[in-house]
């Protein structure tokens, strides 16, 4: 089966629909699928529930979809750096399911592993536990979290072979493998596509069985959220 599509718009055709639960890889602006987010914006789909560690920044990343009001709800662990997000949330225009970062990662991992729910101590005694089942284990209270299985996952990887086996690069790996595994349909944006077999089996970070569509974006912008420079003595 050919998994390679000519561009991000083509890769989203037939799978991006109104009201979907989507998951988007990345951490801040590191490792976000820039071309796929832009294509999702261009598709015009709306009323999306978006799972992502954060919501990008104003005018970039998922911030683009907030600007166009295509997202109705965010499931996130960090919501700073985005004034439009703040404005919509405080005005009651955007729903938010605030989720601790480790819990969010595990909800995606569990979804990809076929585990419907799990118990964690994180969030007990806080608003995170509101409406959730609590249970005692060995004298400690835990809350139950449901796993996440998005209809569509948008992922960024560094390299893919034609079978969809993926390699990630450094910290850009972040949430991407868990997002890829959890999705019913997974579309991956990569900077390089190689022949099947060109990636040594020991160097495959995520097997191609989780990947349904691949699109090449050889020159992503890779915007830096906040550039910080350490001054060196004598320079």
C-alpha positions in Angstrom: 0.0 0.0 0.0 1.3 3.4 -1.0 1.5 5.6 2.1 3.1 8.6 0.4 1.0 11.7 -0.5 2.1 14.5 -2.7 1.4 17.2 -0.2 -0.3 17.9 3.2 -3.6 18.9 1.6 -3.9 15.6 -0.3 -2.9 13.7 2.8 -5.9 15.2 4.7 -8.4 14.6 2.0 -11.2 12.2 3.0 -10.1 12.0 6.6 -10.4 15.5 8.0 -14.0 16.1 9.1 -16.0 18.5 11.3 -16.3 17.6 14.9 -13.3 15.2 15.0 -11.1 14.4 18.0 -7.6 15.1 16.8 -4.2 14.8 18.5 -1.2 16.8 17.4 2.4 16.1 18.3 4.9 18.6 19.5 6.0 20.4 22.7 5.8 24.1 22.5 6.8 24.7 18.9 9.3 21.8 18.9 8.4 18.9 16.7 5.0 20.2 15.5 3.7 19.1 12.1 3.7 22.6 10.6 2.5 21.7 7.1 -0.3 19.4 8.3 -1.6 22.1 10.7 -1.6 24.6 7.8 -3.4 22.1 5.6 -6.0 21.4 8.4 -6.6 25.2 8.5 -7.1 25.3 4.7 -9.5 22.4 4.8 -12.0 24.5 6.7 -13.0 21.7 9.1 -14.5 23.1 12.3 -15.7 22.1 15.8 -12.5 20.2 16.5 -11.4 18.9 19.8 -7.7 19.1 19.9 -5.4 17.0 22.1 -1.9 18.7 22.4 0.5 19.5 25.1 -0.1 23.2 24.3 -1.9 25.3 21.8 1.0 26.8 19.9 1.5 30.6 19.9 -0.4 33.4 18.4 -0.5 32.9 14.6 1.6 29.7 14.5 1.1 26.0 15.2 -2.3 25.3 16.6 -2.6 29.1 17.2 -3.6 29.2 13.5 -6.6 27.1 14.1 -7.6 29.1 17.2 -7.5 32.3 15.0 -9.9 30.8 12.6 -12.2 29.3 15.3 -11.8 25.8 14.0 -11.1 24.4 17.5 -14.0 24.3 20.0 -12.1 22.4 22.8 -8.5 21.9 23.9 -7.2 18.9 25.9 -3.9 20.3 27.1 -1.4 20.5 29.9 0.1 24.0 29.2 -1.8 26.9 27.8 0.6 29.9 28.1 2.3 31.8 25.3 -1.0 32.3 23.4 -3.1 35.5 24.0 -5.9 34.4 21.6 -6.2 31.1 23.6 -6.5 33.2 26.8 -9.0 35.6 25.3 -11.3 32.8 24.0 -11.1 30.8 27.2 -11.8 33.7 29.5 -14.7 34.8 27.2 -16.2 31.3 27.4 -15.7 30.7 23.6 -13.3 27.8 24.1 -13.6 24.7 26.2 -10.5 23.4 28.1 -9.9 20.1 29.7 -6.8 20.8 31.7 -4.6 17.7 32.1 -1.3 17.2 33.9 1.5 16.6 31.5 2.4 13.1 32.6 -1.2 12.1 32.7 -1.7 13.5 29.1 1.2 11.4 27.9 -0.1 8.3 29.6 -3.6 8.8 28.3 -2.2 8.8 24.8 0.1 5.9 25.4 -2.7 3.8 27.0 -5.0 4.6 24.1 -2.4 3.3 21.6 -1.8 0.2 23.8 -5.5 -0.6 23.9 -5.9 0.2 27.6 -9.2 2.0 28.2 -8.3 3.6 31.6 -5.7 3.7 34.4 -5.3 5.0 37.9 -2.9 7.7 39.0 -2.3 9.8 42.1 -1.7 12.9 40.0 -4.5 15.3 40.5 -6.1 13.8 43.6 -7.5 16.6 45.7 -7.5 19.1 42.9 -10.0 20.2 40.2 -8.4 17.6 38.0 -10.3 15.0 40.0 -13.7 16.6 39.7 -16.2 14.0 38.4 -13.7 11.2 38.2 -13.8 7.9 40.0 -11.5 7.6 43.1 -10.2 4.4 44.5 -7.9 3.4 47.3 -4.9 1.1 46.7 -2.6 0.1 49.6 -3.9 3.0 51.7 -3.4 5.7 48.9 -6.1 7.4 46.9 -5.9 7.3 43.1 -8.2 8.7 40.4 -9.2 7.0 37.2 -8.3 8.6 33.9 -9.7 7.4 30.6 -7.3 6.9 27.7 -7.4 8.9 24.6 -8.1 7.5 21.1 -8.2 10.3 18.6 -9.9 10.0 15.3 -6.9 11.6 13.6 -3.3 12.0 14.7 -1.0 14.6 13.1 2.7 13.8 13.8 6.1 15.2 12.9 9.1 12.9 12.4 12.6 13.5 11.0 12.7 10.6 8.6 10.4 7.9 7.2 10.9 5.0 4.9 8.2 4.1 2.3 6.6 1.6 4.7 6.1 4.3 7.4 8.9 3.3 9.8 9.9 6.5 11.6 12.9 8.2 13.1 12.6 11.2 15.3 15.3 13.8 16.0 16.4 14.7 19.5 13.8 16.6 21.6 11.4 16.8 18.6 10.4 13.3 19.5 8.5 14.5 22.6 4.7 13.6 22.3 4.9 12.4 18.7 5.3 8.6 19.2 2.4 8.5 21.7 0.2 10.6 19.5 1.0 8.4 16.5 0.2 5.2 18.3 -3.1 6.5 19.8 -4.7 7.7 16.5 -7.2 5.7 14.5 -5.6 7.3 11.5 -2.1 8.7 11.7 -0.6 11.2 9.2 3.1 11.9 9.5 5.0 14.9 8.2 8.7 14.2 7.6 11.8 16.0 6.3 13.2 13.0 4.4 11.7 9.8 2.8 14.0 6.9 2.1 13.5 3.4 0.7 12.1 0.7 2.8 15.0 -1.1 4.5 17.3 2.0 4.4 16.6 2.5 8.2 18.4 -0.2 10.3 15.8 -2.1 12.3 17.5 -1.1 15.6 17.2 2.6 14.6 13.5 2.6 14.0 11.8 4.6 16.7 8.2 3.8 15.7 7.1 0.9 13.4 5.2 1.7 10.2 2.2 -0.3 11.4 1.0 2.9 13.2 1.4 5.2 10.2 -1.2 5.5 7.5 -0.1 8.5 5.4 3.2 10.3 4.9 3.9 13.7 3.5 7.3 15.3 2.8 8.1 18.8 4.2 11.8 19.0 3.5 12.2 22.6 4.7 10.0 23.3 7.7 10.2 26.7 9.4 11.1 25.2 12.8 10.3 28.5 14.6 11.9 28.9 18.1 9.4 29.8 20.8 11.8 31.7 22.9 15.5 32.1 22.0 17.8 32.3 25.0 21.5 32.8 24.7 24.1 32.2 27.5 26.7 34.8 27.7 30.3 33.5 28.0 33.0 35.3 29.9 35.4 37.1 27.6 33.1 37.2 24.6 
